[in-house]
């Protein structure tokens, strides 16, 4: 594709001496004076000369319109300012070829296309002519460019090969061939721990490759015998390791038993803190802290019981010591059995009394204190029996007759009590029967925690609000603390 010559850069032209600045600040081109010739700029209104596409690796220019009196020295004086010249060839038909040492001077030389050359600054026909400078397709430039590209491709290929060699995994080490001298060396290596692995691999390679024969069988026998000497050493080391493992297991068991005993002591302390005669003396903030400690203790104990495991080979007696009793699953029932509720409540009260009276502290109490506590327990049992009898009567009336409670003649809807709530309903009824005045939800929850620490405050509020036939909220709406009262016998 043939295109127009690019616009001349003023800085580049000033370096050639063709551009000067006029007094009014404009740039104009002036003649360039050489030692043997003068170049005159073309007419500003003249059509710009055309150029062919630059061939790759071009270092030669074509010069047309060379004057008859112009020789090699004149052309060298003009174009040597563009760059070092390799050679100049002048034809009798008034054209020439100039070859530079590099490619960059070619782009500067073609800017002189259209300028008029005057040898010795004479205007006669043999001394002057208009130059046409263009890119030339020279075979030397093409061959030099191909050689350069070949070198570049070779360098890139070598770099790729080096990268492949660097990323290639290392080849496995070569196995030595069998010889009597190497066999003696392998025997010595098999007797040491540091070189045993490598020597055993060499022995296996020789055995699998078929190097053993009748002539050298004695050497292979010696190598196998040296390899077997490690059996006795490994057996003794195994015995030592088993002894160390047994010692560690004994230490683990003793530490585990000590931790379990500490958990039991802490649980006993927290249970005694929740006794009624002790609990009443604590402030509200102290009770809150004790409750939080109790919950934290239950979580820590549960995590310890889940993670505490005996070693695999522990004895049966040790497993029985660490075995935790599984909780019995409660039987599901679809109907409410008042007799079973009463029996369960009696069992819960007995369990609470047993927890609140540790065996270690009974022998230290005075007889008077024991009598007072027995009287208090008997009174609680009587109140519990009366409460359960009243609940039984009311539930039977609601279930069989659909009758009324109290003075109201409007029948109430019967709300069945599921087995999951029966225990909590009995505890709440017993506690609120003893305290006829309204109680806060937090106070009721603190009492329930002394019996069953797994019950949350939200569960207590849900049960109190679900059974409106037994419990009534007497607090106002603007009050933040809810207060409840037993209304089953009103």
C-alpha positions in Angstrom: 0.0 0.0 0.0 1.4 3.4 -1.1 1.0 6.2 1.4 1.9 9.9 1.7 5.1 11.0 3.4 4.6 11.9 7.0 4.6 15.5 8.2 8.1 16.7 9.1 8.9 17.2 12.8 10.1 20.8 13.4 12.7 19.5 16.0 14.0 16.9 13.5 14.1 19.5 10.7 15.9 22.0 12.9 18.6 19.4 13.6 19.0 19.2 9.8 19.2 22.9 9.4 16.1 23.1 7.2 13.8 25.0 9.7 14.4 28.4 11.1 12.2 30.7 13.2 11.2 34.1 11.6 10.9 37.3 13.6 7.1 36.9 13.8 7.6 33.5 15.5 6.8 31.2 12.5 8.9 28.2 11.4 10.0 28.3 7.7 12.3 25.8 5.8 15.6 27.1 4.6 18.2 25.5 2.2 20.7 23.1 3.8 24.2 23.8 2.8 26.8 21.0 2.6 30.4 21.0 1.7 29.9 20.1 -2.0 26.2 20.7 -2.5 23.1 22.6 -1.4 19.6 21.2 -0.8 16.7 23.5 -1.5 13.3 22.8 0.1 10.3 22.0 -2.1 7.5 24.5 -2.8 5.1 24.6 0.2 2.1 24.2 -2.1 3.6 21.3 -4.0 2.0 17.8 -3.7 3.7 15.6 -1.1 5.7 12.7 -2.6 4.4 9.2 -2.1 6.2 6.3 -0.4 5.8 2.5 -0.6 5.3 0.3 2.5 8.5 -0.2 4.4 9.8 -3.8 4.0 10.7 -5.6 7.3 14.3 -5.1 8.2 14.8 -2.3 5.6 18.2 -0.6 5.7 18.5 0.6 2.1 17.0 3.6 0.4 16.4 4.3 -3.3 17.4 7.7 -4.6 16.0 8.8 -8.0 16.9 12.0 -9.9 20.6 12.0 -9.1 22.3 14.8 -11.0 25.0 13.8 -13.6 27.7 15.6 -11.7 26.9 14.0 -8.3 29.3 11.4 -7.3 29.6 9.1 -4.2 31.2 11.8 -2.1 28.3 14.2 -2.7 25.7 11.6 -1.7 27.7 10.5 1.3 28.0 14.1 2.4 24.2 14.5 2.2 22.9 11.2 3.7 25.7 10.6 6.3 24.0 13.0 8.7 21.1 10.4 8.9 23.4 7.7 10.2 26.4 5.6 9.5 26.5 4.4 5.8 27.5 0.8 4.9 27.9 1.3 1.1 26.7 3.4 -1.8 25.9 2.2 -5.3 25.4 4.7 -8.2 23.9 3.8 -11.5 24.4 5.5 -14.8 20.7 6.0 -15.2 20.7 8.7 -12.6 19.6 6.6 -9.5 21.5 5.2 -6.6 21.1 2.9 -3.5 22.4 3.9 -0.1 22.6 1.1 2.6 22.9 2.1 6.3 24.3 0.0 9.2 20.9 0.0 11.0 17.2 0.5 10.3 16.6 3.8 12.1 18.4 6.2 9.6 16.1 5.1 6.8 13.1 6.8 8.3 15.1 10.1 8.5 16.5 9.8 4.9 13.1 9.5 3.2 12.2 13.0 4.6 14.5 14.5 2.0 12.2 13.3 -0.8 11.2 16.2 -3.0 14.1 18.4 -2.2 16.3 19.8 -5.0 20.0 19.0 -5.0 22.5 21.4 -6.5 26.1 20.3 -6.9 28.4 23.2 -6.1 25.3 25.3 -5.9 25.0 25.5 -9.7 21.6 25.6 -11.5 22.7 24.0 -14.8 21.1 20.8 -15.8 24.1 18.5 -15.2 24.5 19.9 -11.7 20.9 20.0 -10.3 17.9 17.7 -10.1 14.9 17.0 -7.8 15.5 14.0 -5.6 13.0 11.2 -5.0 13.9 9.1 -1.9 12.0 5.9 -1.1 12.3 2.6 0.7 14.2 -0.1 -1.3 13.6 -3.9 -1.4 17.2 -5.2 -1.1 18.1 -8.8 -1.0 20.9 -8.1 1.6 18.4 -6.5 4.0 16.0 -9.4 3.7 18.7 -12.0 4.3 20.0 -10.0 7.3 16.4 -9.7 8.7 15.8 -13.5 8.3 19.1 -14.2 10.1 18.1 -11.9 12.9 14.7 -13.5 13.2 16.3 -16.9 13.2 18.5 -15.9 16.1 15.6 -14.5 18.0 13.5 -17.7 17.5 16.5 -19.8 18.5 16.9 -17.7 21.7 13.2 -18.0 22.5 13.3 -21.8 21.8 16.3 -22.1 24.2 14.4 -20.2 26.9 11.3 -22.3 26.5 13.5 -25.4 26.7 15.1 -24.1 29.9 11.7 -23.4 31.5 10.5 -26.9 30.6 13.7 -28.5 32.0 13.3 -26.4 35.2 9.6 -27.5 35.6 10.3 -31.2 34.7 10.2 -33.5 37.8 13.6 -35.0 38.6 14.2 -38.5 37.2 14.5 -41.3 39.6 18.1 -42.2 40.6 19.7 -44.9 38.7 20.1 -48.3 40.4 23.6 -49.6 40.5 24.4 -52.9 38.8 25.3 -55.9 40.9 28.9 -56.6 41.8 30.6 -58.4 44.6 32.1 -55.2 45.9 28.8 -53.4 45.9 27.2 -56.4 47.7 29.7 -56.1 50.6 29.0 -52.4 50.8 25.2 -53.1 50.9 25.8 -55.6 53.8 27.5 -52.9 55.8 24.8 -50.3 55.0 22.0 -52.7 56.1 23.5 -52.9 59.5 23.1 -49.1 60.1 19.9 -47.2 60.7 20.8 -44.2 58.6 21.5 -46.1 55.3 19.1 -49.0 55.8 16.2 -47.7 53.6 18.4 -47.0 50.6 20.3 -50.2 50.9 17.1 -52.3 51.2 15.8 -50.6 48.0 18.9 -51.6 46.2 18.6 -55.2 47.5 15.0 -55.4 46.3 16.0 -54.1 42.9 18.7 -56.7 42.5 16.3 -59.5 43.6 13.5 -58.4 41.2 15.8 -57.9 38.3 17.1 -61.4 38.4 20.7 -60.8 39.4 20.8 -63.6 41.9 22.3 -66.8 40.6 24.1 -69.9 41.8 27.5 -68.2 41.8 26.6 -65.1 43.8 23.9 -66.6 46.0 26.2 -66.4 49.1 26.3 -62.7 48.7 22.6 -62.4 48.5 22.3 -64.7 51.6 24.6 -62.4 53.5 22.6 -59.3 52.5 19.3 -60.9 53.6 20.9 -62.0 56.9 22.0 -58.5 57.5 18.6 -57.2 56.8 17.0 -59.6 59.3 19.3 -58.4 62.1 16.9 -55.5 62.5 14.0 -57.8 63.5 15.4 -58.2 67.1 16.1 -54.5 67.4 12.7 -53.6 66.2 11.1 -56.0 68.6 13.0 -54.6 71.6 12.0 -51.0 70.5 8.4 -52.1 70.2 8.4 -53.4 73.7 9.9 -50.1 75.0 7.2 -48.1 73.1 4.5 -50.3 74.6 5.8 -49.6 78.1 5.8 -45.9 77.4 2.3 -46.1 76.0 1.1 -48.0 79.1 2.6 -45.4 81.4 0.9 -42.6 79.5 -2.4 -44.4 79.6 -2.1 -44.8 83.4 -1.4 -41.1 83.7 -4.4 -40.3 81.5 -6.7 -42.4 83.6 -5.6 -40.9 86.9 -5.9 -37.4 85.6 -9.4 -38.2 84.2 -10.5 -39.6 87.5 -9.2 -36.5 89.4 -11.0 -34.2 87.0 -14.3 -36.2 87.4 -13.9 -36.0 91.2 -13.4 -32.2 91.0 -16.5 -31.8 88.9 -18.5 -33.7 91.5 -17.2 -31.6 94.3 -18.0 -28.4 92.4 -21.5 -29.7 91.7 -22.1 -30.5 95.4 -21.0 -26.9 96.3 -23.5 -25.4 93.8 -26.3 -27.6 95.0 -25.8 -26.6 98.6 -25.8 -23.0 97.6 -29.3 -23.4 96.3 -30.8 -24.7 99.6 -33.7 -22.6 100.7 -32.1 -21.7 104.1 -28.9 -20.5 102.2 -30.5 -19.1 99.1 -32.7 -16.6 101.0 -29.7 -14.8 102.5 -28.2 -14.0 99.0 -28.9 -10.7 97.3 -30.5 -10.6 93.8 -27.2 -9.9 92.1 -25.5 -12.8 94.0 -28.3 -15.2 93.1 -27.9 -14.1 89.4 -24.2 -14.8 89.6 -24.7 -18.2 91.2 -27.3 -19.2 88.6 -24.9 -18.1 85.8 -22.1 -20.2 87.4 -24.4 -23.2 87.6 -25.2 -23.0 83.9 -21.6 -22.5 83.1 -20.7 -25.6 85.2 -23.4 -27.7 83.5 -22.1 -26.8 80.1 -18.5 -27.5 81.1 -19.4 -30.8 82.7 -21.5 -31.8 79.6 -18.6 -31.1 77.3 -16.2 -33.0 79.5 -18.5 -36.0 79.6 -18.7 -36.0 75.8 -15.0 -35.7 75.2 -13.7 -37.9 78.1 -12.9 -41.3 76.6 -10.8 -44.1 77.9 -7.9 -45.6 75.9 -9.0 -48.4 73.5 -7.4 -51.2 75.6 -8.6 -50.0 79.0 -9.8 -52.7 81.4 -13.5 -53.5 82.2 -13.2 -52.2 85.7 -11.9 -48.9 84.5 -14.6 -48.6 81.8 -17.2 -49.2 84.5 -15.8 -46.4 86.6 -15.9 -43.9 83.8 -19.2 -45.1 82.3 -21.9 -42.5 82.7 -25.4 -43.6 83.5 -27.8 -43.1 80.7 -30.9 -41.1 81.4 -34.1 -43.1 81.4 -36.6 -42.2 78.7 -39.9 -41.0 80.0 -42.9 -43.0 78.8 -45.2 -41.1 76.5 -48.8 -40.9 77.4 -51.6 -39.2 75.5 -53.9 -38.6 78.6 -53.2 -37.0 81.9 -52.9 -39.5 84.8 -53.2 -37.7 88.1 -51.9 -40.6 90.1 -48.8 -40.8 88.0 -48.3 -37.0 88.5 -48.6 -37.5 92.3 -46.1 -40.4 92.3 -43.7 -38.5 90.1 -43.9 -35.4 92.4 -43.2 -37.5 95.4 -40.2 -39.0 93.7 -39.0 -35.5 92.7 -39.4 -34.2 96.2 -37.5 -37.2 97.6 -34.7 -36.6 95.0 -34.5 -32.9 95.9 -34.3 -33.7 99.6 -31.6 -36.2 98.9 -29.6 -33.7 96.9 -30.0 -31.0 99.5 -28.8 -33.3 102.3 -25.4 -34.7 101.3 -24.4 -37.8 103.3 -21.0 -36.2 104.2 -22.7 -33.4 106.2 -25.4 -35.3 108.1 -23.1 -36.6 110.8 -22.0 -33.0 111.6 -25.5 -31.6 112.2 -27.0 -31.3 115.6 -30.1 -33.3 116.5 -32.2 -30.2 117.0 -31.4 -29.0 113.4 -32.3 -32.4 112.1 -35.7 -32.3 113.8 -36.5 -28.9 112.5 -35.6 -29.9 108.9 -37.7 -33.1 109.2 -40.7 -31.0 110.4 -40.3 -28.6 107.4 -40.1 -31.5 105.0 -43.2 -33.1 106.5 -45.1 -29.9 106.1 -44.0 -29.5 102.5 -45.1 -33.1 101.8 -48.5 -32.4 103.3 -49.0 -29.3 101.3 -47.9 -31.2 98.2 -50.5 -33.9 98.9 -53.3 -31.4 99.4 -52.3 -29.6 96.2 -52.3 -32.8 94.1 -55.6 -33.8 95.6 -57.1 -30.5 94.6 -55.6 -30.7 91.1 -56.9 -34.3 90.7 -60.4 -33.2 91.7 -60.5 -30.3 89.3 -59.0 -32.3 86.4 -61.5 -35.1 86.9 -64.4 -32.6 87.0 -63.3 -30.9 83.8 -62.5 -34.2 82.0 -65.6 -36.2 82.8 -68.4 -33.7 83.7 -67.2 -30.6 82.0 -68.4 -28.8 85.1 -67.5 -25.4 86.6 -64.8 -24.3 89.0 -65.6 -21.9 91.8 -68.7 -19.7 91.6 -68.6 -19.0 87.9 -71.3 -20.9 85.9 -69.5 -20.6 82.6 -67.8 -23.9 81.6 -64.1 -23.7 80.8 -62.3 -25.4 78.0 -60.3 -28.4 79.1 -56.6 -28.1 78.3 -54.7 -31.4 78.2 -51.3 -31.5 79.8 -48.7 -33.3 77.8 -46.2 -35.5 79.5 -43.3 -33.1 78.7 -45.1 -30.3 80.8 -46.6 -32.4 83.6 -43.5 -32.3 85.8 -43.1 -28.5 85.4 -46.9 -27.9 86.0 -46.7 -29.9 89.3 -43.6 -28.1 90.5 -45.1 -24.7 89.7 -48.4 -25.6 91.4 -46.7 -26.8 94.5 -44.5 -23.8 94.9 -47.3 -21.2 94.1 -49.7 -23.0 96.5 -47.3 -22.4 99.4 -47.0 -18.7 98.4 -50.5 -17.4 97.8 -49.3 -13.9 96.8 -48.2 -13.1 93.3 -44.7 -14.1 92.4 -42.4 -12.8 89.7 -41.3 -15.1 86.8 -37.7 -14.9 87.8 -38.5 -15.9 91.4 -40.4 -18.9 90.1 -37.7 -19.8 87.7 -35.0 -19.7 90.5 -37.0 -22.2 92.5 -37.5 -24.5 89.5 -33.7 -24.5 88.9 -33.1 -25.9 92.4 -34.9 -29.0 91.2 -34.2 -29.1 87.4 -31.4 -26.9 86.2 -32.1 -27.6 82.5 -35.4 -25.6 82.5 -35.0 -22.1 81.0 -36.9 -18.9 81.9 -38.7 -18.9 78.5 -40.0 -22.4 79.2 -41.5 -21.3 82.6 -43.2 -18.3 81.0 -44.6 -20.4 78.2 -46.1 -23.0 80.7 -47.6 -20.3 82.9 -49.2 -18.6 79.9 -50.5 -21.8 78.3 -52.5 -23.2 81.3 -54.8 -20.2 82.1 -57.1 -22.5 84.2 -54.3 -22.9 86.8 -52.2 -19.7 86.5 -53.1 -16.1 86.0 -50.9 -13.0 85.2 -51.8 -10.2 87.7 -49.2 -7.7 86.5 -50.2 -4.6 84.5 -49.3 -4.2 80.8 -46.9 -1.3 81.5 -45.0 -3.3 84.0 -41.9 -5.1 82.6 -41.9 -7.9 85.3 -44.7 -10.4 85.0 -46.3 -11.7 88.2 -48.3 -14.9 88.4 -50.8 -16.3 90.8 -52.3 -19.8 91.3 -56.1 -19.6 90.5 -56.9 -23.3 90.2 -58.7 -23.4 93.6 -60.4 -20.0 93.5 
